[in-house]
């Protein structure tokens, strides 16, 4: 993954929108809409692809929404609302 040091990262809410609109909105359009660099959107999608679906009966650990202002923690928090960890 590209080094994102110093780049504007998406918020949890923006990642939730990216999840909801995945496949219907282009990367450049998302980047323009949220004022992000396309590389950040690419990295966000890469993080989303690495999440795994929670099996029925499982629950997301409370730590899923512990955020340390890194892209992975932001994506994990947003994904937990959709059944991913």
N, CA and C of each residue as an Amber inpcrd file, in Angstrom:
protein
   255
   0.8420000  -1.1740000   0.0000000   0.0000000   0.0000000   0.0000000
   0.8890000   1.2410000   0.0000000   0.4210000   2.2490000  -0.6830000
   1.1550000   3.5090000  -0.7850000   1.2240000   4.1920000   0.5770000
   2.2940000   4.9200000   0.8140000   2.4380000   5.6770000   2.0520000
   1.4750000   6.8740000   2.0190000   0.5810000   6.9250000   2.9830000
  -0.4300000   7.9720000   3.0320000  -0.1160000   9.0470000   4.0630000
   1.1040000   9.0570000   4.5670000   1.5080000  10.0340000   5.5710000
   1.2600000  11.4470000   5.0610000   0.5420000  12.2280000   5.8420000
   0.2910000  13.6250000   5.5080000  -0.8620000  13.8410000   4.5450000
  -1.4690000  12.7740000   4.0590000  -2.5920000  12.9220000   3.1370000
  -3.9110000  12.9080000   3.9050000  -4.8830000  13.6160000   3.3780000
  -6.2060000  13.6510000   3.9910000  -6.8460000  12.2760000   3.8550000
  -7.3060000  11.7190000   4.9860000  -7.9600000  10.4180000   4.9870000
  -9.4710000  10.6070000   5.0250000 -10.2200000   9.6020000   4.5700000
 -11.6770000   9.7150000   4.6360000 -12.1610000   9.5610000   6.0670000
 -13.3470000  10.0720000   6.3230000 -13.9710000   9.8620000   7.6330000
 -14.6970000   8.5280000   7.6060000 -15.1210000   8.0600000   8.7640000
 -15.8980000   6.8240000   8.8370000 -17.1690000   6.9710000   7.9990000
 -17.8060000   8.1200000   8.0860000 -19.0330000   8.3590000   7.3320000
 -18.7780000   8.3090000   5.8260000 -17.6600000   8.8450000   5.3820000
 -17.3270000   8.8040000   3.9590000 -17.0670000   7.3680000   3.5040000
 -16.3990000   6.5820000   4.3460000 -16.1540000   5.1810000   4.0010000
 -17.4840000   4.4210000   3.9300000 -18.4180000   4.7490000   4.8070000
 -19.7400000   4.1140000   4.7520000 -20.4260000   4.4240000   3.4180000
 -20.2850000   5.6370000   2.9380000 -20.8630000   6.0090000   1.6410000
 -20.1590000   5.2500000   0.5180000 -18.8480000   5.1230000   0.6150000
 -18.0920000   4.3670000  -0.3930000 -18.5810000   2.9180000  -0.4190000
 -18.8120000   2.3240000   0.7490000 -19.3280000   0.9510000   0.8210000
 -20.6960000   0.8720000   0.1470000 -21.5660000   1.8040000   0.4890000
 -22.9380000   1.7870000  -0.0390000 -22.9750000   1.9960000  -1.5500000
 -22.0430000   2.7750000  -2.0770000 -22.0430000   3.0980000  -3.5050000
 -21.0110000   2.2950000  -4.3020000 -20.4070000   1.3100000  -3.6570000
 -19.3480000   0.5320000  -4.3030000 -19.8520000  -0.0720000  -5.6110000
 -19.1050000   0.1280000  -6.6720000 -19.4500000  -0.4280000  -7.9680000
 -20.3130000   0.4780000  -8.8270000 -20.8590000   1.5210000  -8.2350000
 -21.6980000   2.4330000  -9.0180000 -21.0700000   3.8040000  -9.1840000
 -20.0360000   4.0770000  -8.4340000 -19.3730000   5.3730000  -8.4670000
 -17.8870000   5.1580000  -8.7460000 -17.3150000   5.9510000  -9.6270000
 -15.9080000   5.8140000  -9.9820000 -14.9820000   6.3960000  -8.9220000
 -13.7520000   5.9420000  -8.9550000 -12.7410000   6.3820000  -7.9920000
 -12.5090000   7.8870000  -8.0830000 -12.3750000   8.4010000  -9.3000000
 -12.1400000   9.8390000  -9.4460000 -13.3340000  10.6530000  -8.9400000
 -14.5310000  10.1510000  -9.1890000 -15.7340000  10.8420000  -8.7130000
 -15.7820000  10.8720000  -7.1830000 -15.4420000   9.7550000  -6.5520000
 -15.4030000   9.6980000  -5.0810000 -14.3330000  10.6600000  -4.5650000
 -13.1580000  10.6350000  -5.1880000 -12.0630000  11.5030000  -4.7520000
 -12.4740000  12.9720000  -4.8430000 -13.0980000  13.3640000  -5.9500000
 -13.5460000  14.7500000  -6.1130000 -14.6250000  15.1050000  -5.0930000
 -15.5550000  14.2110000  -4.9080000 -16.6900000  14.4560000  -3.9940000
 -16.2290000  14.7210000  -2.5670000 -15.2420000  13.9410000  -2.1080000
 -14.7890000  14.0600000  -0.7200000 -13.4880000  14.8430000  -0.5610000
 -12.9410000  15.3540000  -1.6440000 -11.6970000  16.1120000  -1.5610000
 -10.5070000  15.2540000  -1.1930000 -10.4920000  14.0170000  -1.6770000
  -9.4130000  13.0800000  -1.3920000  -8.5780000  12.8580000  -2.6430000
  -7.3630000  12.4060000  -2.4550000  -6.5320000  12.0250000  -3.5890000
  -6.9840000  10.6460000  -4.0700000  -6.9540000  10.4020000  -5.3840000
  -7.3320000   9.0770000  -5.8910000  -6.5470000   7.9370000  -5.2350000
  -5.2870000   8.1830000  -4.8800000  -4.4810000   7.1460000  -4.2150000
  -5.0820000   6.7620000  -2.8680000  -5.6710000   7.7190000  -2.1730000
  -6.3090000   7.4380000  -0.8790000  -7.5660000   6.6010000  -1.0980000
  -8.3130000   6.9070000  -2.1390000  -9.5150000   6.1190000  -2.4460000
  -9.1120000   4.6940000  -2.8240000  -8.0630000   4.5480000  -3.6310000
  -7.5610000   3.2140000  -3.9810000  -7.1710000   2.4430000  -2.7170000
  -6.4620000   3.0820000  -1.8150000  -6.0310000   2.4300000  -0.5820000
  -7.2390000   2.0590000   0.2830000  -8.2530000   2.9190000   0.2990000
  -9.4700000   2.6350000   1.0640000 -10.1590000   1.3920000   0.5100000
 -10.2780000   1.3170000  -0.8080000 -10.8970000   0.1450000  -1.4360000
 -10.0820000  -1.1140000  -1.1700000  -8.7530000  -0.9870000  -1.1580000
  -7.8960000  -2.1270000  -0.8530000  -8.1600000  -2.6200000   0.5680000
  -8.2910000  -1.7020000   1.5050000  -8.5910000  -2.0790000   2.8940000
  -9.9620000  -2.7460000   2.9880000 -10.9260000  -2.2210000   2.2670000
 -12.2690000  -2.8050000   2.2710000 -12.2480000  -4.2380000   1.7390000
 -11.4590000  -4.4810000   0.7240000 -11.3820000  -5.8230000   0.1380000
 -10.7820000  -6.8390000   1.1120000  -9.9700000  -6.3700000   2.0310000
  -9.3310000  -7.2810000   2.9850000 -10.2000000  -7.6030000   4.1970000
 -11.3310000  -6.9010000   4.3540000 -12.2300000  -7.2090000   5.4670000
 -12.9020000  -8.5490000   5.2170000 -13.3070000  -9.2060000   6.2910000
 -14.0350000 -10.4650000   6.1260000 -15.4230000 -10.3250000   6.7220000
 -16.3560000 -11.0490000   6.1340000 -17.7520000 -11.0030000   6.5580000
 -17.8960000 -11.7310000   7.8780000 -18.6760000 -11.1660000   8.7910000
 -18.9680000 -11.8130000  10.0630000 -20.0070000 -12.8940000   9.8030000
 -19.7460000 -14.0970000  10.2820000 -20.6990000 -15.1870000  10.1300000
 -21.9270000 -14.9140000  10.9760000 -23.0500000 -15.4930000  10.5560000
 -24.2840000 -15.3110000  11.3180000 -24.0730000 -15.8230000  12.7430000
 -24.5320000 -15.0690000  13.6960000 -24.3750000 -15.4320000  15.0990000
 -23.1350000 -14.8190000  15.7290000 -22.1830000 -14.4190000  14.9060000
 -20.9800000 -13.7540000  15.4150000 -21.2850000 -12.2840000  15.6500000
 -20.5170000 -11.6600000  16.4930000 -20.6480000 -10.2250000  16.6860000
 -19.2950000  -9.5740000  16.4400000 -19.3440000  -8.3160000  16.0780000
 -18.0980000  -7.5770000  15.8680000 -17.5050000  -7.2290000  17.2220000
 -16.2170000  -7.4000000  17.3850000 -15.6000000  -7.0200000  18.6550000
 -15.6910000  -5.5070000  18.8670000 -15.8070000  -5.1100000  20.0960000
 -15.9140000  -3.6850000  20.4170000 -14.7090000  -2.9060000  19.9100000
 -13.5890000  -3.5670000  19.8040000 -12.3620000  -2.9120000  19.3470000
 -12.4580000  -2.5040000  17.8840000 -13.4600000  -3.0020000  17.1510000
 -13.5800000  -2.6860000  15.7300000 -13.6340000  -1.1830000  15.4860000
 -14.2030000  -0.4340000  16.4180000 -14.3040000   1.0080000  16.2090000
 -13.2950000   1.8030000  17.0270000 -12.2590000   1.1350000  17.5150000
 -11.1600000   1.8770000  18.1080000 -10.4010000   2.4970000  16.9590000
 -10.3230000   3.8110000  16.9470000  -9.6720000   4.4850000  15.8270000
  -8.3960000   5.1710000  16.2840000  -7.3510000   4.9590000  15.4950000
  -6.0890000   5.6330000  15.7810000  -5.6900000   6.5420000  14.6230000
  -6.7010000   6.9830000  13.8620000  -6.4900000   7.8870000  12.7330000
  -5.5930000   7.3010000  11.6540000  -5.6580000   6.0050000  11.5080000
  -5.0080000   5.3290000  10.3860000  -6.1050000   4.7930000   9.4900000
  -5.8370000   4.7070000   8.2210000  -6.8450000   4.2860000   7.2600000
  -7.4590000   2.9360000   7.6280000  -6.6320000   1.9950000   8.0420000
  -7.1390000   0.6640000   8.3620000  -8.1630000   0.6950000   9.4870000
  -7.9310000   1.4970000  10.5110000  -8.8670000   1.5570000  11.6320000
 -10.1620000   2.2730000  11.2430000 -10.0660000   3.2750000  10.3840000
 -11.2600000   3.9800000   9.9020000 -12.1200000   3.0230000   9.0820000
 -11.4940000   2.2740000   8.1810000 -12.2180000   1.3260000   7.3340000
 -12.8250000   0.2110000   8.1770000 -12.0770000  -0.2940000   9.1450000
 -12.5780000  -1.3610000  10.0220000 -13.8100000  -0.8990000  10.7880000
 -13.7910000   0.3280000  11.2680000 -14.9230000   0.8760000  12.0080000
 -16.1430000   0.9920000  11.0960000 -15.9670000   1.5330000   9.9140000
 -17.0840000   1.6670000   8.9720000 -17.6020000   0.2940000   8.5560000
 -16.7110000  -0.6340000   8.3030000 -17.1020000  -1.9750000   7.8790000
 -17.8650000  -2.7350000   8.9430000 -17.5870000  -2.4670000  10.2160000
 -18.2650000  -3.1950000  11.2950000 -19.7720000  -2.9240000  11.2780000
 -20.1790000  -1.7590000  10.8000000 -21.5980000  -1.4400000  10.7130000
 -22.2950000  -2.2470000   9.6170000 -21.5150000  -2.7990000   8.6970000
 -22.0530000  -3.5760000   7.5870000 -21.7730000  -5.0630000   7.7420000
 -21.3180000  -5.4700000   8.9260000 -21.0810000  -6.8870000   9.1610000
 -19.7260000  -7.3890000   8.7340000 -18.7300000  -6.5140000   8.6990000
 -17.3700000  -6.9050000   8.3220000 -16.4130000  -6.5800000   9.4610000
 -15.3750000  -7.3940000   9.5680000 -14.2840000  -7.1190000  10.5180000
 -12.9480000  -7.3320000   9.8400000
